[in-house]
Amino acid sequence: MSPTQPHDEIKHIWETEANPLDALWEWAKRQGHDRWHALAEWAGSHKRREDHDTEEWRAWRKRQRIYRKMAKDDPDVPGIEDGGWHPDARRVGVIGGIGSLVGPHRIVWHTTEGSGLPSYSGSNPHFTLDIQSGNLYQHQDVRQGARGLVNAPGGVETNREGAIQIELIGFAAHSQNWSEQAYEHIADLARWIEAHCDVRRDCDVKFVGGGQTNHMSPSAWARYNGHCGHQHVPENSHWDPGLLNINKVLDK
């Protein structure tokens, strides 16, 4: 079988069947993860990136995630573009970084404390994720430090100390009650960052709520590799993302 044959079969089904989505589902079920993986690739290319804000584009992105999940025996995640850009992210408010990231890398989860895409004024993260729709926005190259953390003079490096920063559109007080779909979107982004930014799929800190913080010591922060929240970062007073269910993020 040539490498292009599954895609030829998908194209034929799409163009000839009365109910192509149902037919493609049955086609993939008959063989297993190779076909699900081919469907995920096809869904990703079927609707291109110039239509990021249309309902049709969002529908295809959701279908791609479903197909990729069905191909769970295949560890592939979407690739990386131009050195440090997520291929499915819309580039919004793009700004240069503050210098190359140093030390072990870690994911730092934030919440926007609002219901829309913020207009960052010198405090941008790398990504903003709409947890309801799955729409992903990227503001700068992941190889560079972002600006979402306080970095006090003379202390540890926060923004440049390997921190890949993501703002989740929502409220810290509600994060433990977010839907399964919201956590699916968060986990999808986490898998991409883990794969391309050398971050462990693990968490060694406890997420707390009620306005509390749970700061790492400066030495623990400097050597940390894994998932954490704004509430864990030294020199920072914010408690977001609250009681984020980090086990759901890691297990999906």
FENVEN-V772281 format. One record per backbone hydrogen bond with DSSP energy under -1.0 kcal/mol. CO is the residue of the C=O (numbers start at 1). NH is the residue of the N-H. Records with the same first field share a line. If there is no record, write none. Layout:
CO->NH + NH
This chain:
2->5
4->8
5->9
6->10
7->11
8->12
9->13
10->14
11->15
12->16
13->17
19->23
20->24
21->25
22->26
23->27
24->28
25->29
26->30
28->31 + 32
32->36
33->37
34->38
35->39
36->40
37->41
38->42
39->43
40->44
41->45
42->46
48->51
51->54
54->58
55->59
56->60
57->61
58->62
59->63
60->64
61->65
62->66
63->67
64->68
65->69
66->70
67->71
71->74
81->84 + 85
84->142
85->81
86->89
90->138
99->145
106->164
107->228
108->166
109->230
110->168
124->147
126->139
127->167
128->137
129->169
130->134
135->130
136->90
137->128
138->92
139->95
141->144
143->101
145->98
152->155
160->102 + 162
162->106
164->108
165->126 + 127
166->110
167->129
168->112
170->113
171->174
174->177
175->178
179->183
180->184
181->185
182->186
183->187
184->188
185->189
186->190
187->191
188->192
189->193
190->194
191->195
192->196
193->197
200->202
202->227
209->212
217->221
218->222
219->223
226->107
228->109
229->232
230->233
231->214
232->216
233->236
239->242
240->231
242->244
244->246
245->249
246->250
247->251
248->252
